[in-house]
Amino acid sequence: MDKNTIIGLVLIFLIIIGFSYINTPSKEERMREEHVLDSIAQVERARLNTVAEEEKKVEADNNAGIIDNIGGAFRQDSLEEKHITLENSKIRLHVNTKGGRIDYVELKEYVTHDSMPLILWQPETSVFSLSFYANRRQIMTEEMIFQADENREMIVATDANRSLSMRLIAGDDKWLEYKYTISPDSYMIDFDIITHNMNDVIDINSSFLTLNWCVDMPQLEKSKDFENRYTGIYYNFLGNEVDNMSLTSDESVDLKNKVKWIAFKQQFFSSILIAKESFNEAELISQNMKEAEYLKKAYAQIPLQYFGKPTEQYNMQFYFGPNSFPTLKQYGGDIELQELVNLGWKWLAWVNRYIVIPIFHFLENNVTLNYGLIIFLLTLIIKLLLFPLTYKSYLSQAKMRVLKPQIDEISKKFPADKAMEKQTAVMALYKKAGINPMGGCLPMLLQMPILIALFWFFPGAIELRQKSFLWAPDLASYDSILNLPFSIPFYGSHVSLFCLLMTIVNIVYMRMNNKNQPQNDAMKGMKTMMYIMPVMFLFIFNNYSAGLSYYYLVSTLISILQTWMISKYVDDKKLIQKIEAAKAKPVKKSNFQKRLEEAQRIQQQRLKERQNQNRR
C-alpha cells in the first residue's frame, strides 16, 4: 500500500469525523429539539386517542348495523375472549379467540441478553387482522370473537402435526376460518385463511381482503444501537433477489410485483410470513421507535385477491426462529430465506458462503470446544491457507530492503528534474533482480476480501450469541471490562478489552513491518500515519462483537509469529547473493515491456525536444 493510498484513507476518516462533529447538535439544541418532539408527541397521542375512541364507536355501530341487517351475522353475545397455546419443542404461541390471531410468540431455546424469555410478539404490541366490507361497512377481525374447534387450552405437537381451527361465524354454514398447523420440532407454522359461503356476506363488489400485520420489534440484545443496525423489513420478489428497506431511517414502499415472503428481521431472529404461491402486492412501512425497549415498528398491508366463490383458501406459513444460515437454508433454501443473514456485499458474500461458514460449522459440529477456541482454529486455518501470500509479501519487501543502497546510488545520479529517468533506472534494477514492486502490496490486497467478509460474518453469527470466552460473557456483543461515567464521541462509554488488545497488537505488528520496509525519507514521514490506522480501529470496533475483535487479535498475533519465523529463515546476505546472480542473467523482455520502454523512449525524446525549443 503506497503513501498516497494511506494518506487518502486517513484524510477520508478525518473528514468523516470532522463532518460528524461539526453537524452534531449542542446539548442546548438537543434539549430544545427533544422538548419540541415531546410536545408534538403529546399532541399526536391526544389526537390518536380521540380518533381511536371515535373509530371504536363507529366500529361498534357498524358491527351492530351488520348484525341487524344481515340476519344476525357475526353475533358475539355468548362468546368470550380466551387464549389457546400452540407449542412444540422450539416455539410457544398464544392464539387469542379475539381476532383468532397469534398474539404471543416465544422461542423456547433462547433468552434475551438479561436472561428473560425471548418473546418476538406481545399482545399489546402486535396486530394481525383481516379487514373486508360487508353490507358496505368495514369489518376488522381483530375486534371480533372467533370460536375454536378445540376445547383444550393447550395443543402440543410432540410426535405428529397438530391443528387449531378458529372460526368467525357469520350465519348458518357461513364462516371465516383461520387454521394453524404446528409440527413437532419445527420453527415453521402452517397458516391458512378459508372463507366458507361468505360470498353473500362480503360485499359483492369486493375484489380483495386486506391482511394487516404490525409488530413493535423489541430489544433483545445488550446494545440497542448495534442491534438496530441489523433490524428491519426484508422481502423477496418472486423469482428475484432479496431486498430490504432502510435500516437507519423511516421508510415506506409500495410493492407492485409478486412477493414470495416478508420478514420482520432482527439481528438474530426473524418473523417471516411466506406465501405458498405469492402475494400479488404489499405495502410496507418501517419506523424507528424512541421507546427504550423497542427498536422499530414494522407494518405490512397485504391485499388477498377475492373472487366471491363459495369457498376460497389462502395458504401461508410463518417462520419464527433464528437467523442461522444453515437453518434458514433448511427451511427455505429454494426461496432464499438464508439471504436474511447478512454476509456482506454481493462480490464478497461468496467468501463467507463457501469458505468461512463451511469451515466454522465443520469445526462446530466435529470439535467439542469452546467457541473462542473454534474461532482460534478458524483463524489458524485461514492464516495457513494464506501463508504463501504472506511469505511472498515478506520476501518482496526484503528484496527491496536489501537493494536500498543500490537505489540510493541511482537517486544520486539523477537530479530532481529527471524523476522519470530515475524511475526508469529503478524499474530496470527491479527487473534485473526479479522483483515485482507490487509484490509486497498485492498479496495483502488478495487477503482483504477475507478480512472484510469476516467483518460481516461475526456480528451476525447467532452461533456466537451468549457464548462466553475468557472475560467476554457474549462473543456476539462487546466485552466491556470498564463502564465509563461519560461517553467518548465515536468510542462509547465502555472499554472493550479484546478491542484494546487488538489495537495494541496491531501497533506492534506495524512496528515490525516498518523495520522490514526499505527505509527512506518518505517512509520516515509515514510512520506516524501508519499508526493512525490501529487507533481508528479502536474507535470502530469498540461497540462491535467481541468475537470479531478476538478474531483480528488472533489473526495479527499469528501474522507476527509468521513474520518472525520468515525473518529467521530469510537471510539478507543470501538474498542479495541470489539477487546479484539474477541480475547477471540476461533479461528476456516481454512484448508488453518492449512497448512500454518504447513509449517511455518516445516520451523522453519529446520532452527533450520541448526543452530545446524553450531554450531557443
C-alpha positions in Angstrom: 0.0 0.0 0.0 1.7 3.2 -1.1 2.0 6.6 0.6 -0.8 8.3 -1.4 -3.3 5.5 -0.6 -2.6 5.7 3.1 -2.8 9.5 3.1 -6.1 9.2 1.3 -7.7 6.7 3.7 -6.6 8.8 6.7 -7.9 12.0 5.2 -11.3 10.4 4.4 -11.5 9.2 8.0 -10.6 12.6 9.4 -13.1 14.3 7.1 -15.9 11.9 8.2 -15.1 12.6 11.9 -14.9 16.4 11.3 -18.1 16.5 9.4 -19.9 14.4 12.1 -18.5 16.6 14.8 -19.5 19.8 13.1 -23.0 18.6 12.4 -23.5 17.2 15.9 -26.1 19.4 17.7 -25.1 21.1 21.0 -26.6 20.0 24.3 -28.9 23.0 24.3 -30.0 22.3 20.7 -30.8 18.7 21.6 -32.8 19.7 24.6 -34.8 22.2 22.6 -35.4 19.5 19.9 -36.4 16.9 22.4 -38.8 19.4 24.0 -40.4 20.2 20.7 -40.6 16.5 19.8 -42.2 15.7 23.2 -44.8 18.4 22.7 -45.6 17.2 19.2 -45.8 13.6 20.5 -48.2 14.6 23.3 -50.4 16.4 20.8 -50.3 13.4 18.5 -51.1 10.9 21.2 -54.1 13.0 22.3 -55.3 13.2 18.7 -54.8 9.5 18.2 -56.7 8.7 21.4 -59.6 10.8 20.2 -59.5 9.2 16.8 -59.3 5.8 18.3 -62.3 6.4 20.6 -64.3 7.7 17.6 -63.3 4.7 15.5 -64.3 2.3 18.2 -67.7 4.0 18.5 -68.2 3.9 14.7 -67.0 0.3 14.6 -69.4 -0.7 17.3 -72.2 1.0 15.4 -71.1 -0.7 12.2 -71.0 -4.1 13.7 -74.4 -3.6 15.3 -75.7 -2.5 12.0 -74.3 -5.6 10.3 -75.8 -7.8 12.9 -79.2 -6.2 12.4 -79.1 -6.0 8.6 -77.8 -9.4 7.6 -79.7 -11.7 9.9 -77.5 -11.9 13.0 -74.2 -12.4 11.2 -71.1 -12.2 13.5 -73.3 -12.3 16.6 -71.0 -12.3 19.6 -73.4 -12.5 22.5 -72.2 -15.6 24.4 -68.6 -15.6 23.3 -65.7 -14.6 25.5 -62.0 -13.9 24.9 -59.5 -16.6 25.8 -56.1 -17.9 24.8 -55.1 -21.3 23.4 -51.5 -22.3 23.4 -49.8 -24.0 20.4 -46.5 -25.5 21.4 -43.7 -27.7 20.3 -40.1 -28.2 21.4 -38.9 -24.9 19.8 -41.7 -22.3 19.9 -44.7 -21.4 22.1 -47.6 -19.5 20.6 -50.8 -18.0 22.1 -53.8 -17.8 19.8 -56.4 -15.4 21.0 -60.1 -16.1 20.3 -60.4 -12.3 20.0 -59.3 -11.8 16.4 -58.5 -15.5 16.1 -54.8 -14.4 15.8 -51.4 -15.3 17.2 -50.6 -12.5 19.7 -47.7 -14.1 21.5 -44.6 -15.7 20.1 -41.8 -17.2 22.3 -38.7 -19.0 21.2 -38.2 -21.6 23.9 -34.5 -22.4 23.1 -33.3 -18.8 23.6 -33.4 -16.0 26.2 -32.7 -12.3 26.0 -29.4 -10.7 27.0 -30.7 -10.3 30.5 -31.9 -14.0 30.7 -35.6 -13.2 30.2 -37.8 -15.3 27.9 -37.2 -14.4 24.3 -40.6 -13.1 23.0 -41.0 -11.8 19.5 -44.7 -10.8 19.7 -46.7 -9.4 22.6 -50.5 -8.9 22.6 -50.3 -5.2 23.2 -47.5 -4.6 20.6 -48.7 -6.7 17.6 -51.6 -6.7 15.2 -52.7 -9.5 12.8 -56.1 -8.8 11.3 -58.1 -9.3 8.2 -60.4 -6.5 7.0 -63.2 -6.6 4.4 -66.5 -5.0 3.7 -69.9 -6.4 4.5 -73.1 -4.5 3.8 -70.9 -1.5 2.8 -69.4 -1.5 6.3 -65.8 -2.4 7.2 -65.2 -5.4 9.3 -61.9 -5.7 11.3 -61.5 -9.3 12.5 -59.2 -8.1 15.4 -62.3 -6.9 17.2 -64.4 -10.0 16.6 -64.5 -13.2 18.7 -63.7 -16.4 17.0 -64.8 -19.9 18.0 -62.2 -22.6 18.5 -62.8 -26.2 17.4 -60.8 -27.3 20.4 -61.9 -27.0 24.0 -58.4 -27.6 25.3 -56.3 -24.6 26.4 -53.0 -26.2 25.1 -52.1 -28.1 21.9 -48.7 -29.6 22.0 -47.0 -31.2 18.9 -44.7 -34.0 20.0 -44.9 -36.8 17.6 -47.4 -35.6 15.0 -48.8 -32.4 13.4 -51.5 -30.6 15.5 -54.0 -28.2 14.1 -56.2 -25.5 15.6 -59.2 -24.0 13.7 -60.5 -20.6 14.7 -63.9 -19.7 13.1 -65.7 -16.3 12.8 -69.3 -17.5 12.4 -71.3 -15.3 10.0 -74.5 -17.4 10.0 -75.7 -20.9 9.3 -73.0 -22.7 7.4 -71.1 -19.5 6.9 -67.7 -18.6 8.4 -64.3 -17.2 8.1 -61.6 -19.6 9.3 -58.0 -19.3 10.4 -56.3 -22.7 10.6 -53.0 -23.2 12.3 -50.9 -26.4 12.0 -47.8 -26.9 14.1 -45.3 -29.6 13.5 -43.0 -31.3 16.1 -39.6 -29.8 16.5 -40.1 -27.1 13.8 -39.9 -23.3 13.6 -42.5 -23.3 10.8 -46.2 -22.9 11.3 -48.8 -23.5 8.5 -51.4 -20.8 8.4 -54.5 -20.9 6.2 -57.3 -18.4 5.7 -60.5 -20.0 4.5 -63.8 -18.3 3.5 -66.8 -20.7 3.5 -70.1 -19.5 2.0 -69.1 -15.9 2.7 -69.9 -14.8 -0.8 -73.3 -13.4 0.2 -71.8 -11.8 3.4 -68.8 -10.0 1.9 -69.9 -7.2 -0.4 -70.3 -8.4 -3.9 -68.0 -5.7 -5.4 -65.1 -6.6 -3.1 -62.1 -7.8 -5.0 -59.7 -8.4 -2.1 -59.5 -9.0 1.6 -56.8 -6.9 3.3 -54.3 -8.6 5.7 -52.8 -6.2 8.3 -49.7 -7.2 10.1 -47.8 -5.0 12.5 -45.2 -5.7 15.2 -43.2 -3.5 17.5 -39.9 -5.3 17.4 -38.4 -5.5 20.9 -34.8 -5.0 22.0 -33.3 -8.5 22.6 -29.6 -7.8 22.8 -27.3 -5.8 25.0 -26.5 -3.0 22.6 -29.7 -1.4 21.3 -27.8 0.8 18.8 -25.9 -2.1 17.4 -28.9 -4.4 17.2 -30.8 -1.7 15.4 -28.3 -1.7 12.5 -29.4 -5.3 11.7 -33.2 -4.8 12.3 -35.7 -4.0 9.5 -38.1 -5.3 6.9 -36.9 -7.7 4.3 -38.8 -9.2 1.3 -38.3 -11.4 -1.7 -39.9 -10.7 -5.0 -41.0 -14.0 -6.6 -38.0 -15.3 -8.5 -35.7 -12.4 -7.7 -33.2 -11.4 -5.1 -33.9 -10.5 -1.5 -34.2 -6.8 -0.8 -34.7 -4.7 2.3 -36.0 -1.4 3.5 -33.7 1.2 5.1 -32.2 0.0 8.4 -31.4 3.5 9.6 -34.4 5.8 8.7 -38.2 5.6 8.4 -39.4 4.4 5.0 -42.5 3.2 3.2 -42.6 1.2 0.0 -45.5 0.0 -2.2 -44.5 -3.3 -3.8 -46.5 -3.8 -7.0 -44.8 -7.1 -8.1 -45.4 -10.6 -6.8 -43.8 -11.1 -3.3 -42.9 -14.5 -2.0 -42.3 -13.6 1.6 -42.0 -10.7 4.0 -39.7 -10.8 7.1 -39.6 -8.6 10.2 -35.9 -9.3 10.9 -33.9 -8.5 13.9 -30.2 -9.1 14.5 -30.5 -12.8 15.4 -34.2 -13.7 15.0 -37.0 -13.2 12.4 -40.7 -13.4 11.9 -41.4 -14.3 8.3 -44.7 -14.6 6.5 -44.4 -16.8 3.5 -47.0 -17.3 0.7 -47.4 -20.8 -0.7 -47.8 -19.2 -4.1 -47.2 -15.4 -3.8 -48.7 -12.1 -2.6 -49.7 -10.0 -5.6 -48.6 -6.8 -3.9 -47.9 -5.3 -0.5 -47.4 -2.0 1.3 -44.6 -1.9 3.8 -43.8 0.7 6.5 -40.7 0.8 8.8 -40.4 3.3 11.6 -37.7 3.8 14.2 -39.1 3.8 17.8 -38.0 6.0 20.6 -39.2 3.8 23.4 -36.2 2.4 25.3 -37.3 -1.3 25.0 -38.2 -1.3 21.3 -36.3 -1.0 18.0 -38.6 -0.5 15.1 -42.3 -0.7 14.2 -42.8 -2.9 11.2 -46.1 -2.8 9.3 -47.3 -4.8 6.3 -50.6 -4.4 4.5 -51.2 -7.3 2.0 -54.3 -7.5 -0.3 -55.5 -11.0 -0.8 -57.4 -11.4 -4.1 -61.1 -12.4 -3.5 -63.2 -13.8 -6.3 -66.6 -14.2 -4.4 -66.6 -18.0 -4.7 -68.4 -20.2 -2.1 -65.0 -21.4 -0.8 -61.7 -19.7 -1.1 -58.4 -20.5 0.6 -55.2 -18.6 1.1 -52.2 -20.9 2.1 -49.3 -19.3 4.0 -46.6 -20.2 6.5 -45.0 -18.4 9.4 -41.3 -18.9 10.3 -40.5 -17.9 13.9 -36.8 -18.6 14.6 -33.1 -17.8 14.5 -31.2 -16.1 11.6 -28.9 -19.1 11.3 -27.6 -19.6 7.7 -27.9 -23.5 7.7 -31.3 -23.3 9.5 -32.8 -20.8 7.1 -31.4 -22.8 4.2 -33.0 -25.9 5.5 -36.4 -24.3 5.8 -36.4 -22.2 2.7 -33.3 -22.7 0.6 -35.3 -22.7 -2.6 -36.9 -19.3 -1.7 -33.6 -17.6 -0.5 -34.5 -17.4 3.2 -30.8 -17.8 4.1 -30.2 -14.3 2.4 -31.6 -12.8 5.6 -28.2 -13.5 7.1 -26.0 -10.5 6.1 -22.9 -12.0 4.5 -21.6 -8.6 3.2 -21.5 -7.1 -0.3 -22.5 -9.4 -3.1 -19.0 -9.5 -4.5 -17.7 -10.7 -1.1 -20.5 -12.8 0.1 -19.1 -15.9 -1.6 -16.1 -15.8 0.8 -18.5 -16.3 3.8 -20.8 -18.7 1.9 -18.2 -21.1 0.6 -15.2 -20.7 2.9 -15.9 -19.2 6.3 -19.3 -20.7 7.1 -18.4 -24.3 5.9 -15.1 -24.2 8.0 -16.9 -22.7 11.0 -19.7 -25.2 11.0 -17.4 -28.2 10.4 -15.4 -27.2 13.5 -18.6 -26.6 15.4 -20.1 -30.0 14.6 -16.9 -32.1 14.8 -14.8 -30.4 17.6 -16.1 -30.2 21.1 -14.5 -27.0 22.1 -15.4 -23.5 23.5 -16.4 -21.1 20.7 -13.4 -19.0 21.5 -11.2 -21.9 20.6 -13.3 -22.6 17.5 -12.6 -19.0 16.4 -8.9 -19.6 17.1 -8.9 -22.8 14.9 -10.8 -21.0 12.2 -8.3 -18.1 12.2 -5.4 -20.6 12.2 -6.8 -22.5 9.2 -7.3 -19.2 7.2 -3.9 -17.9 8.1 -2.3 -21.2 7.0 -4.2 -21.1 3.7 -3.0 -17.5 3.2 0.6 -18.2 4.3 2.1 -18.5 0.7 0.8 -14.9 0.1 2.3 -13.7 3.4 5.6 -15.3 2.6 5.6 -13.8 -0.9 4.8 -10.3 0.6 7.6 -10.5 3.1 10.1 -11.8 0.5 9.3 -8.9 -1.9 9.7 -6.4 0.9 13.0 -8.0 2.0 14.4 -7.8 -1.6 13.5 -4.2 -1.9 15.1 -3.5 1.5 18.5 -5.1 0.6 18.5 -3.2 -2.7 18.1 0.0 -0.8 21.8 1.0 -1.1 21.8 0.5 -4.9 18.6 2.5 -5.2 20.2 5.3 -3.2 23.1 5.3 -5.7 20.7 5.6 -8.6 19.0 8.5 -6.9 22.3 10.3 -6.5 23.0 10.0 -10.3 19.7 11.8 -11.3 18.8 15.3 -10.2 15.3 16.2 -9.1 14.2 17.4 -12.5 14.9 14.0 -14.0 12.4 11.9 -12.0 11.2 9.9 -14.9 14.8 8.8 -15.8 15.4 7.9 -12.2 12.1 5.9 -12.1 13.1 4.1 -15.3 16.5 3.2 -13.9 15.0 1.9 -10.6 12.4 -0.2 -12.6 15.3 -1.6 -14.7 17.1 -2.6 -11.5 14.0 -4.3 -10.1 13.5 -6.1 -13.4 17.1 -7.5 -13.4 16.8 -8.5 -9.8 13.5 -10.3 -10.5 11.5 -8.1 -8.1 7.8 -7.1 -8.7 7.3 -3.6 -7.0 3.7 -4.7 -6.3 4.8 -8.0 -4.8 4.6 -6.6 -1.2 1.2 -5.0 -1.6 -0.6 -7.4 -3.9 -0.7 -10.4 -1.5 -2.1 -8.1 1.2 -4.8 -6.9 -1.2 -5.7 -10.5 -2.0 -6.3 -11.1 1.7 -8.6 -8.1 2.1 -11.8 -9.9 0.8 -11.5 -12.5 3.7 -10.8 -9.8 6.3 -13.8 -7.8 5.1 -16.1 -10.9 4.8 -15.3 -11.8 8.4 -16.2 -8.2 9.4 -19.7 -9.0 8.2 -19.8 -12.6 9.4 -19.1 -12.3 13.2 -21.7 -9.6 14.2 -24.5 -11.7 12.6 -23.4 -15.2 13.7 -26.1 -16.4 16.0 -23.8 -19.3 16.8 -21.7 -16.9 19.0 -24.7 -15.4 20.7 -24.4 -15.7 24.5 -21.3 -17.9 24.1 -18.7 -16.9 26.7 -14.9 -16.9 26.4 -12.4 -15.8 29.0 -13.8 -12.4 30.3 -16.3 -12.0 27.5 -19.8 -13.2 28.5 -21.2 -12.9 25.0 -18.9 -13.2 21.9 -21.7 -11.7 19.7 -21.7 -8.5 21.7 -19.0 -6.2 23.1 -16.9 -7.3 26.0 -16.9 -4.4 28.5 -14.4 -4.6 31.3 -15.0 -1.0 32.4 -18.0 1.3 32.2 -17.1 4.9 31.9 -19.0 7.7 33.7 -19.1 9.6 30.4 -19.3 8.9 26.7 -16.4 9.5 24.3 -17.5 10.6 20.8 -17.3 7.7 18.3 -16.0 5.4 21.0 -18.7 4.9 23.6 -19.0 4.7 27.4 -17.2 1.4 27.9 -13.9 -0.2 27.3 -13.8 -3.5 25.3 -10.7 -5.4 26.3 -10.5 -7.6 23.1 -10.7 -4.4 21.0 -8.0 -2.7 23.1 -5.7 -5.7 22.9 -6.3 -5.9 19.1 -5.2 -2.3 18.8 -2.0 -2.8 20.8 -1.0 -5.9 18.9 -1.7 -4.1 15.6 0.6 -1.3 16.6 3.3 -3.9 17.4 2.8 -5.5 14.0 3.0 -2.2 12.3 6.3 -1.5 14.0 7.6 -4.9 13.0 6.6 -4.3 9.4 8.2 -0.9 9.3 11.5 -2.5 10.1 11.2 -4.8 7.1 10.3 -1.9 4.8 13.0 -0.2 2.8 13.8 3.0 4.8 13.8 6.4 3.1 12.7 10.0 4.0 9.2 9.4 2.7 8.8 6.2 4.8 10.0 8.0 7.9 7.3 10.6 7.4 4.7 8.0 7.0 5.5 6.1 10.2 3.2 8.3 12.4 0.4 8.0 9.8 0.7 4.2 9.7 0.0 4.1 13.5 -3.2 6.1 13.0 -5.0 3.1 11.4 -5.0 0.9 14.5 -6.2 3.8 16.6 -9.1 4.2 14.0 -9.9 0.5 14.6 -10.0 1.1 18.3 -12.9 3.5 17.8 -14.6 1.5 15.1 -14.6 -1.9 16.9 -15.3 -0.9 20.5 -19.0 -1.5 20.1 -18.7 -4.5 17.7 -18.9 -8.1 18.7 -16.1 -9.4 20.9 -15.8 -12.4 18.5 -14.7 -10.0 15.7 -12.1 -8.2 17.8 -10.9 -11.5 19.1 -10.5 -12.9 15.5 -8.5 -9.9 14.4 -6.4 -10.1 17.6 -5.5 -13.8 17.0 -5.0 -13.2 13.2 -2.5 -10.4 13.9 -0.7 -12.5 16.6 -0.3 -15.3 14.0 0.9 -12.8 11.5 3.6 -11.6 13.9 4.6 -15.2 14.6 4.7 -15.9 10.8 6.8 -12.8 10.1 9.3 -13.6 12.9 9.7 -17.2 11.6 10.1 -16.0 8.0 12.7 -13.4 9.1 14.7 -16.2 10.7 14.5 -18.2 7.5 15.3 -15.4 5.1 18.9 -14.4 5.3 19.7 -10.9 3.9 23.2 -11.9 2.7 22.0 -15.0 0.9 19.1 -12.9 -0.5 21.4 -10.3 -2.0 23.6 -13.0 -3.5 20.6 -14.5 -5.2 19.6 -11.1 -6.5 23.1 -10.4 -7.9 23.0 -13.8 -9.6 19.6 -13.0 -11.1 21.0 -9.6 -12.3 23.8 -11.4 -14.1 21.4 -13.4 -16.2 20.1 -11.9 -19.4 16.6 -10.5 -19.0 14.1 -11.6 -21.6 11.8 -8.7 -22.3 8.1 -9.4 -23.0 6.3 -7.7 -25.8 4.5 -5.6 -23.3 7.7 -4.4 -21.7 9.2 -3.6 -25.1 6.2 -1.5 -26.0 6.3 0.2 -22.6 10.0 1.0 -22.9 9.5 2.3 -26.5 6.7 4.6 -25.2 9.0 5.8 -22.4 11.8 6.5 -25.0 9.4 8.5 -27.2 8.1 10.4 -24.3 11.6 11.3 -23.1 12.6 12.3 -26.7 9.6 14.6 -27.0 10.4 16.1 -23.6 14.0 16.9 -24.7 12.7 18.5 -27.9 10.3 20.8 -25.9 13.2 21.7 -23.6 15.4 22.6 -26.6 12.7 24.7 -28.1 12.2 26.6 -24.9 15.9 27.3 -24.7 15.8 28.8 -28.2 
